[in-house]
Amino acid sequence: MMTNGILNRRTNDLSYPENFYMKPMHIKELNRVVELQKYVYNNLPDKNVLFMDSYEEMFDDMKSGAKIIGVFNEANNLIAYRYISFPGLDSKSLAYDIDLPKSQMAKVVHLETTVVHPEYRGNALQSITLQYAAEEVETLGYRHLLCTVSPQNMFSLYNIMKNGLKIKALKRKYSSSENPDGLWRFILHKDMAIESYNKPISSYMSGLENFDEQKGLIDRGYIGFNIFRENRLLNYAKFGDVSYQGIPA
């Protein structure tokens, strides 16, 4: 499991190498997480791509076992983090959105928010922290990774799917006073026990913004399997059997 390395920092049109390291953060460091989240949010051109987690929500989650993996530069500044939680049978579990069997819900991990400082984007920190988290939770006996991604956030969607998560639902989530109907979100899932998918029975291409078509495909048993960034297309496929790593479906 990689916990340190070198990345590129970009500032004032200049790029230079910098050391970084990763570690689980303590609940006492939560203020640093909130500060970075606020900074990144305030600098987003489209605020709908990031749902803000409150200090209180993360604090309560961490008391219940949630983890925040922090990424720090050589000056020990927090430059990115990945927030993961373990919803169990709680009603907020995304397992309900994809009709995961109740017997599997104790093995679910939520990939909550990933935030990267603008000066450190382009270093695959989303992928690096996801791989770190997946390895850690798999050793603890967890099996299912679940997350939501905004259809407007092409970069995050590409990175999540590149790491093996597949689109299993498309719904409105996170209703608030500003957005009472909620925000459109893809719900993605990876069963870490699946070794490989066999050849698809059938497949379709759908435009990223064609929600009605995608929802129809999902209702008919298709999953979002690949994304093509150049033409903003998603490949939806239906599969028969899959190969498991010695674990029954």
Sequence and secondary structure as in RCSB ss.txt:
>XXXX:A:sequence
MMTNGILNRRTNDLSYPENFYMKPMHIKELNRVVELQKYVYNNLPDKNVLFMDSYEEMFDDMKSGAKIIGVFNEA
NNLIAYRYISFPGLDSKSLAYDIDLPKSQMAKVVHLETTVVHPEYRGNALQSITLQYAAEEVETLGYRHLLCTVS
PQNMFSLYNIMKNGLKIKALKRKYSSSENPDGLWRFILHKDMAIESYNKPISSYMSGLENFDEQKGLIDRGYIGF
NIFRENRLLNYAKFGDVSYQGIPA
>XXXX:A:secstr
   EEEEEEEETTEEEEEEEEEEE  GGGHHHHHHHHHHHHHT S GGG     HHHHHHHHHTT EEEEEEETT
  EEEEEEEE  TT TT TTTTTT  GGGGGGEEEEEEEEE GGGTTS HHHHHHHHHHHHHHHTT  EEEEEE 
TT HHHHHHHHHTT EEEEEEEE   SS TT EEEEEEEEETTEEEE   SEEEEEETT HHHHHHHHHTT EEE
EEETTTTEEEEEE S EEESS   
